Amino acid sequence: MQQEQTNIWRRILQFWLRRTSPDPRIFGPGIEDQERKRRSRLLSALLALVFIPVLLAAPTAIPVPSYWIPIISLIVLSVIAAAFNRKANITLSGLFFIFAIDATLTILLATTPHGIRNSNIPDFDLFIIPTLIGGVVLLRRFLPFLAGLHIIIIITLFALLPHDPLLQQEIQVNQGGFAYSEISDALIIQIVSAIIAWLSAWSVDRALSRANRAEDLAEARKRLGEQAHYMVEQKERIDYGITVLKDAHARVANGEYKARAKLQNNELTSLAMSFNLMAERLNRISQIAQEYRRIEQGLQQLLELQDSVSHGGALKPLPPSGTLVDRLYPAVQRYYYLRSMTTRSGSSIEKIRTNLAQQEALISQLTTVLAHAYSLAQLSTSQLILTQPLEAAQQLCIQIKDQEKRSMQETKALDQLLKEI
């Protein structure tokens, strides 16, 4: 049963806070925002107290309808203050709430039917309520002006409003005609309450200042710790980067130009990239130098081979070097074969020339024999004498045909050699 009542009151309180205070999510975690949130919640709680004087003063307003004026004024101005508080205008809401109480008390005293009576003098003491509320929900600098305003209101109301005859008689009899004594208590209460509220607000401000400094110090320590941790991690990354660069540098210095410094998310990444670029260029230069040496060696071997061939030496195989020299070697081979074929064809041509000379001599002999045979035919010699030259001519023709066959064979062989070249 008690638990259910507690839950009911809690739900009522939460409903009231949702209707009269701003959303807590708009306040940050800082000291200032949390202080504004605290003042807003206090103001919401104080606004709930408006129902108490309204309920207590309502029965007195039934016989005296003029009392409804201050009651309605208190309700209307309190609603406006709650609306400002709902919008997170906490200072303006506090000022409206204080103005609601001051206006209610002023209207209550100004609308008395017969002026100020003896029973109305304690009403001036009620101005302590807005002063105390100001010390709770307003900034400290508002309190002196608030106390001065209340003092002016008290003096103005007491001086301008008419006094009841009983009050005048009391002033004459008990105060010796000095009316200030009637409101001196209210003024003293106002001043003392303002000082107390100011001291209370000052102590709260001091506590908030210390808490703020403590929070700033804690935040500074946290930042220093984070910076120290970051510096330690940074030092570890730099040491690791230096180690990687030193290892890569040593490998490159030993001729391993393919070594690279692999660094990522490190302060020395740009230096590693520059080092890798340098190593890549050195690797290319090394490859070019090796290629140049292979070409130089291949050309040297090719020149030696060509010199040997030009002096009649045999053509030796050239080991492949993987360079342009490998394309020049077939040209040397063709040159060697051409030289050999030229030498061989030279001897064949010389034989052909010799055979042609022999054929020319045989033809000359044949011509001579035929001429002799013709002359013999004209002289009409005997048949036996004519037959002998003819046989000699036939033998010469057979020799000429043999020479022609050998010449044709040598010519075909020379033609085949030229085609192979």
C-alpha positions in Angstrom: 0.0 0.0 0.0 2.8 2.4 1.0 4.7 1.5 -2.2 1.6 2.3 -4.3 1.2 5.7 -2.7 4.9 6.4 -3.3 4.5 5.5 -6.9 1.4 7.8 -7.2 3.3 10.7 -5.7 6.2 10.0 -7.9 4.1 10.0 -11.1 2.4 13.2 -10.0 5.8 14.8 -9.5 7.1 13.7 -12.8 3.9 14.9 -14.5 4.4 18.4 -12.9 8.1 18.6 -13.8 7.3 17.7 -17.5 4.7 20.4 -17.6 6.6 23.2 -15.9 10.3 22.5 -16.5 12.4 22.2 -19.7 13.6 18.9 -21.1 16.6 17.7 -19.1 18.3 16.6 -22.3 18.9 20.2 -23.4 21.3 20.7 -20.5 24.9 19.7 -21.0 27.2 17.9 -18.5 29.0 21.1 -17.5 28.7 22.8 -14.1 26.9 25.8 -15.5 24.3 23.8 -17.4 23.7 21.6 -14.4 23.3 24.7 -12.2 20.6 26.0 -14.6 18.9 22.6 -14.5 18.9 22.8 -10.7 17.4 26.3 -10.6 14.8 25.2 -13.1 13.8 22.2 -11.0 13.6 24.4 -7.8 11.5 26.9 -9.7 9.1 24.2 -10.8 8.8 23.0 -7.2 8.2 26.5 -5.9 5.5 27.1 -8.6 3.7 24.1 -7.1 3.4 26.0 -3.8 1.1 28.5 -5.5 -1.8 26.1 -4.9 -1.4 26.4 -1.1 -2.1 30.2 -0.7 -4.9 29.9 -3.4 -6.6 27.1 -1.5 -6.2 28.9 1.9 -7.3 32.3 0.6 -10.3 31.1 -1.4 -12.6 30.8 1.7 -11.8 34.4 2.7 -12.6 35.6 -0.8 -16.2 34.3 -0.6 -17.4 37.0 1.8 -15.0 39.6 0.4 -15.1 39.4 -3.4 -12.2 41.9 -3.8 -9.8 39.2 -2.5 -10.3 37.3 -5.8 -8.3 40.0 -7.6 -4.9 39.1 -6.0 -5.7 35.4 -6.2 -6.4 35.6 -9.9 -3.3 37.8 -10.4 -1.1 35.2 -8.6 -2.5 32.4 -10.8 -2.1 34.2 -14.1 1.4 35.5 -13.5 2.5 32.1 -12.1 1.3 30.4 -15.3 3.3 32.8 -17.3 6.4 32.1 -15.1 5.8 28.4 -15.7 5.6 28.9 -19.4 9.0 30.7 -19.4 10.5 28.0 -17.3 9.2 25.4 -19.7 11.1 27.3 -22.5 14.3 27.2 -20.4 14.2 31.0 -19.8 14.9 30.4 -16.1 15.9 33.9 -15.0 12.9 35.5 -16.8 10.7 32.9 -15.2 12.1 33.6 -11.8 11.5 37.3 -12.2 7.9 36.7 -13.3 7.3 34.5 -10.3 8.7 37.1 -7.9 6.6 39.7 -9.7 3.5 37.5 -9.3 4.0 37.4 -5.5 4.8 41.2 -5.2 1.8 42.0 -7.4 -0.4 39.8 -5.3 0.7 41.4 -2.0 0.5 44.9 -3.4 -3.0 44.3 -4.8 -4.1 42.7 -1.5 -3.0 45.7 0.5 -4.3 48.3 -2.0 -7.8 46.8 -2.2 -8.5 46.7 1.5 -11.9 48.4 2.1 -10.9 50.7 5.0 -7.2 51.2 4.4 -4.4 49.7 6.3 -5.4 48.2 9.6 -3.4 46.8 12.5 -3.9 43.3 11.1 -2.3 44.4 7.8 1.0 45.4 9.3 2.3 41.7 9.4 1.4 41.5 5.7 4.4 43.7 4.9 6.6 40.9 6.3 5.4 38.6 3.6 7.6 40.5 1.1 10.4 38.3 2.6 9.0 35.4 0.5 10.0 36.8 -3.0 13.4 37.9 -1.5 14.1 34.3 -0.4 12.9 32.9 -3.7 15.1 35.3 -5.5 18.1 34.0 -3.5 17.3 30.5 -4.7 16.3 30.9 -8.3 18.0 34.1 -9.4 21.6 35.2 -9.8 23.2 36.9 -6.8 23.5 40.3 -8.5 19.6 40.6 -8.5 19.3 40.4 -4.7 20.3 44.0 -3.8 17.9 45.5 -6.4 15.1 43.1 -5.3 15.5 44.1 -1.6 15.6 47.8 -2.5 12.4 47.3 -4.6 10.6 45.7 -1.7 11.6 48.4 0.7 10.3 51.0 -1.7 7.0 49.1 -2.1 6.6 48.8 1.6 7.3 52.5 2.3 5.1 53.6 -0.6 2.1 51.5 0.4 2.4 52.5 4.0 2.7 56.2 3.1 0.1 56.4 0.4 -2.7 54.1 1.6 -5.1 55.5 4.2 -4.7 54.2 7.8 -7.5 52.7 9.9 -8.4 54.9 12.9 -7.4 52.2 15.3 -3.9 52.1 13.6 -3.6 55.9 13.9 -4.6 55.7 17.6 -2.0 53.0 18.2 0.7 55.0 16.5 -0.2 58.0 18.6 -0.4 56.1 21.9 2.3 53.4 21.5 4.8 55.0 19.0 4.5 58.6 20.1 3.1 59.6 16.6 6.2 58.1 14.9 4.7 55.9 12.2 8.1 54.5 11.0 8.1 52.1 14.0 5.2 50.2 12.5 7.1 49.1 9.4 10.6 49.0 10.8 10.3 45.3 11.5 9.4 44.6 7.9 12.3 46.7 6.7 14.7 44.9 9.0 13.4 41.5 7.9 13.8 42.6 4.3 17.4 43.7 4.7 18.4 40.7 6.8 16.7 38.3 4.5 18.4 39.9 1.5 21.8 39.6 3.2 21.2 36.0 4.2 20.0 35.2 0.6 23.0 36.9 -0.8 25.4 35.0 1.4 23.6 31.8 0.6 23.9 32.5 -3.1 27.5 33.6 -2.7 28.3 30.3 -1.0 26.6 28.4 -3.7 28.6 30.4 -6.3 31.8 29.7 -4.5 30.9 26.0 -4.3 30.1 26.0 -8.0 33.3 27.9 -8.7 35.3 25.3 -6.8 33.5 22.5 -8.4 34.1 24.1 -11.8 37.8 24.5 -11.0 37.9 20.9 -9.8 36.1 19.8 -13.0 38.5 21.9 -15.1 41.4 20.4 -13.2 40.1 16.9 -13.7 39.5 17.7 -17.4 43.0 19.1 -17.6 44.5 16.0 -15.9 42.5 13.9 -18.3 43.8 15.8 -21.3 47.3 15.6 -19.9 46.9 11.9 -19.4 45.6 11.5 -23.0 48.4 13.6 -24.3 51.0 11.6 -22.4 49.5 8.4 -23.6 49.4 9.7 -27.2 53.1 10.8 -26.9 54.1 7.4 -25.6 52.2 5.7 -28.5 53.8 8.3 -30.9 57.3 7.5 -29.5 56.7 3.8 -30.0 55.5 4.4 -33.6 58.5 6.6 -34.3 60.9 4.0 -32.8 59.3 1.3 -34.9 59.5 3.5 -38.0 63.2 4.2 -37.3 63.9 0.5 -36.9 62.2 -0.3 -40.2 64.0 2.5 -42.0 67.4 1.4 -40.5 66.8 -2.2 -41.6 65.8 -1.2 -45.1 68.8 1.2 -45.3 71.2 -1.5 -44.3 69.8 -3.9 -46.9 70.0 -1.3 -49.7 73.6 -0.4 -48.6 74.5 -4.1 -49.0 73.2 -4.1 -52.6 69.7 -5.4 -52.1 67.9 -2.6 -54.0 64.6 -4.4 -53.8 64.3 -3.8 -50.1 61.5 -1.5 -49.1 60.4 0.2 -45.8 56.8 -0.7 -45.2 55.2 1.8 -42.9 51.5 2.7 -42.5 49.8 5.1 -40.0 53.2 6.3 -38.8 54.7 9.7 -38.5 57.6 8.5 -40.7 55.4 7.3 -43.5 56.4 10.2 -45.8 60.1 9.6 -45.1 59.6 5.9 -45.8 57.9 6.8 -49.1 60.8 9.0 -50.1 63.2 6.2 -49.1 61.3 3.6 -51.2 61.3 6.0 -54.2 65.1 6.4 -53.8 65.5 2.6 -53.5 63.4 2.1 -56.6 65.5 4.5 -58.6 68.7 2.8 -57.4 67.2 -0.6 -58.4 66.5 0.8 -61.9 70.0 2.2 -62.1 71.4 -1.2 -61.0 69.4 -3.0 -63.6 70.5 -0.6 -66.3 74.1 -1.0 -65.3 73.7 -4.8 -65.4 72.1 -4.6 -68.8 74.9 -2.3 -70.0 77.5 -4.8 -68.8 75.8 -7.7 -70.5 75.6 -5.7 -73.7 79.3 -4.8 -73.4 80.3 -8.4 -72.9 78.1 -9.6 -75.7 79.5 -7.0 -78.1 83.0 -7.9 -77.1 82.4 -11.6 -77.8 80.7 -10.7 -81.1 83.7 -8.5 -82.2 86.1 -11.3 -81.3 84.0 -13.8 -83.2 83.8 -11.5 -86.2 87.5 -10.9 -86.1 88.2 -14.6 -86.0 85.8 -15.2 -88.9 87.4 -12.4 -91.0 90.8 -14.1 -90.6 89.4 -17.5 -91.8 88.6 -19.0 -88.5 85.5 -21.2 -87.8 82.2 -19.8 -86.6 81.8 -20.6 -82.9 78.4 -20.5 -81.2 77.7 -17.4 -79.1 76.0 -18.0 -75.7 72.7 -16.1 -75.4 73.0 -12.9 -73.3 69.4 -11.7 -73.3 70.4 -8.4 -75.0 70.4 -6.8 -78.4 73.6 -8.7 -79.2 71.5 -11.9 -79.6 69.8 -10.2 -82.7 73.2 -9.3 -84.2 74.6 -12.8 -84.1 72.4 -14.2 -86.9 73.8 -11.4 -89.2 77.3 -12.6 -88.4 76.2 -16.2 -89.2 74.8 -15.1 -92.5 78.0 -13.2 -93.2 80.1 -16.4 -92.5 77.9 -18.6 -94.7 78.0 -16.0 -97.5 81.8 -15.8 -97.3 82.0 -19.6 -97.4 79.6 -19.8 -100.3 81.5 -17.1 -102.1 84.7 -19.0 -101.8 83.1 -22.2 -103.0 81.4 -20.5 -105.8 84.6 -18.8 -106.8 86.3 -22.2 -107.4 83.2 -23.4 -109.3 83.3 -20.4 -111.6 87.0 -20.9 -112.2 86.2 -24.6 -113.3 83.4 -23.4 -115.5 85.8 -20.8 -117.1 88.4 -23.6 -117.6 85.8 -25.9 -119.2 84.6 -23.1 -121.5 88.2 -22.5 -122.5 88.6 -26.1 -123.3 85.3 -26.1 -125.2 86.5 -23.1 -127.2 89.7 -25.0 -128.1 87.8 -28.1 -129.1 85.4 -26.0 -131.2 88.4 -24.5 -132.9 89.8 -27.9 -133.6 86.4 -29.0 -134.9 86.2 -26.0 -137.2 89.6 -26.9 -138.5 88.7 -30.5 -139.1 85.5 -29.5 -140.8 87.3 -27.1 -143.1 89.8 -29.8 -144.0 87.0 -32.2 -144.7 85.3 -29.7 -146.9 88.4 -29.2 -148.9 88.9 -32.9 -149.3 85.3 -33.2 -150.5 86.0 -30.6 -153.2 89.0 -32.5 -154.4 86.8 -35.7 -154.8 89.2 -37.9 -152.9 88.5 -41.4 -152.1 85.8 -42.4 -149.6 88.4 -43.7 -147.0 90.2 -40.5 -146.8 86.9 -38.6 -146.1 85.8 -40.9 -143.3 88.7 -40.3 -141.0 88.1 -36.6 -140.5 84.4 -37.2 -139.9 85.2 -39.7 -137.1 87.6 -37.2 -135.6 84.8 -34.5 -135.6 82.4 -36.9 -133.9 84.8 -37.5 -131.1 85.2 -33.7 -130.6 81.4 -33.2 -130.5 81.1 -35.9 -127.8 83.8 -34.2 -125.7 82.1 -30.8 -126.1 78.8 -32.3 -124.9 80.5 -33.8 -121.8 82.0 -30.4 -121.0 78.6 -28.8 -121.4 77.0 -31.3 -118.9 79.7 -30.7 -116.3 79.3 -26.9 -116.8 75.5 -27.2 -116.3 76.0 -29.3 -113.1 78.4 -26.8 -111.7 76.1 -23.9 -112.6 73.1 -25.6 -110.8 75.3 -26.2 -107.7 76.3 -22.6 -107.7 72.7 -21.5 -108.1 71.6 -23.7 -105.2 74.3 -22.2 -103.0 73.2 -18.7 -103.9 69.6 -19.6 -102.9 70.8 -20.9 -99.6 72.6 -17.7 -98.9 
